[in-house]
Amino acid sequence: MRCVIARYPFDLTRTGVLASMKAVRPELVTGASVTIGRRRYPVKQVGQVITRQDPRDFTVGEVVRAMTRLGFTCHDRPEGAPVGEGGPTLLQTASALLGGDGPVAV
């Protein structure tokens, strides 16, 4: 399938993407992601591997569009607790890891 990412045309195939990502270890998913095989990769990491371009040169939307057209499942954000419900905040978690009692009011 021919697609344009960062103004450059690429001929991508599902098997080609699977082969390219097979030996790649997934980075921590913090935003949009794509499931390739049994692994879930950040979209920017996939784009970097398949295009050999700097991740700053293309958008998440370009890679998501291409991966969706190839039949891969794309996700908006990581699974887990919904934002704003339960769970500790980032500041509370960081404070606990550093041995503090929690955020200090100033």
C-alpha positions, 0 to 999 in steps of 0.5 A: 500500500502506498502512503505518504508520511512526512511528505515522502511516499512509502510502499508499506505492507502488513508483512513488511511492518511485522518483519520490521518490528519483530526484533524491536523492543517496545518503548513505554506507551504514554500516548497513541499506540498500535498493536503489532503482533502481540506487542503494543508500540508507541505510534512514533516508535513505529513510524521511526522504524518503518520510515527511518525518519526522525519522529519530529518529522511526522505526525501521529495521525499520519502513522495511525492512518497508515497502520489502520489502512494496513489492518493494525489496531490503533489506540488513543492512549494506554489502557489503565485507570481513566484520567481523573478517577481514583489512583494517585497523581503523578506528584503523589507517586513521585513523592512516595518514591522519594520517601516523602509524605506527599506534596507540601502546600506552599 
